[in-house]
Amino acid sequence: MASVGVQTQPGIETLEQQRQETLEALDRLRADLRSMAEPTPDEADGDAYERERTWALVQTAQRKLDSIDRALELAQNGSYGICESCGERIEPARLQVLPTTTFCLSCQQQYERENKRQRR
């Protein structure tokens, strides 16, 4: 039963669910890596591609978990849903779609424009 007067911010439940799913995926991927045979120096490694692919998936899942944990940390200290750049509220619809975001749409677009210019 929910507490009266306490509202769950958009995306928090999604974050908690995504965190659990990501932890489970990480466990599976790490188990897959452990089960793959280590190549010997004398033989060609036909499984190298699969190991590299699995390792890349582990790294991606770990980054996702880090983002989720950061958003949950912000929720605990009361700043979830507040743009880290301008301090304005992030639109609830944006948080529903991207619950780990820490920027409002305007600041995210500005960030992407600046990064695009720096890469040129």
N, C-alpha and C positions, 0 to 999 in steps of 0.2 A: 504494500500500500504506500502510495506516494505521500510525502509530507505536504501539509497545507502551506501554501505561500512559497514553496521552493520550486523554481522552474529549472528544468534541464535545458541547458543551452543547446542550440542546434549543433548537431554533429558529435556531441560527447558520446552518446550511445554508439554511434557509428564508429567512433575512434576506439572505443573499448572492444567492439566486435572485431574491427580490423586488426587490433593488437593481438587478440587471441589467434585469429587466423594466420597472421604473419608469424607468430611464434611457432605455430604448428608447421607451417611451411618451412621455416628455418630448420626445425628439428628433422623433417623429412629430407631436406636437401643435404644437411650435414651427415645424416645417416647414409645417404647415397654416396657422398664423397668418401666416407670411411669404408664403404663396401667395394669401392673400385680398386682394382689391383694396381699396385705401384709398378711402373715400368722398370725393367732392368736396363742398364746402359747398353747391353749387347743386342737388344731386340727393338724392332720398330714398334712404336706405341700407337696402335690403332685406336685406343680409347682416349688419347690426349684431347681430341676435340670435345668429347663428352665431358671430361673432367673440367676443361676450361669453361665450357658452357654452364655446367653446374656451379662452378666457383663464381662465375659472373652473376648467376641467379642468387647465390648466397649474399653476395655484396649488395645487390639491389634490394633484397629483402631486409638486410641489416640497415640500409639507409632509410627504408620505409619505416622500420621499427623505431629508429632514432627520431624521425619526424613525428611519429605518433606519440612517442614518449614526451617529446618537447611540447606538443599541443596539450597533452594531459597535464603536464607540469604547469603550463599556463592556466589551465582550468582550475587547478588546485590553488594557485595564488591569486585567482580572480581576474586575470588579464586575458583569458581566452576570448577570442572574438574582437580584440582590440588590435588595430594595425600597428605593427612595430615601427613603421616609418612615420606616419602622421598622427597616430594616437586616436584616430576616429574609429567608430564601430565598423566592423566588417559585416556586410549584408548577410543576414541569416540564410538566404538562399545560396550564397557563395559558400558558406560554411557547410551547408548540407551536401553540396557537390564536392567540395574540397575541404574536408574537416581539418586537415593538417596545415592549411594556409595560415600565414602570419601577416599577410599583406592584404589591404583592401584592393579592389580591382584597379583603381586609379594608380596606386603606388606600385602594384605588380606590373602594370603596363609601362610605367616609367622605368622601373628596374630593368625590364626586358629591353627597352629602347637603349638604355645606357650600356648594357652588356653587349648588345648588337654592335653599337658604335665602337666599343673597345676591341672587339674581335676583328674589326676591319683593318 
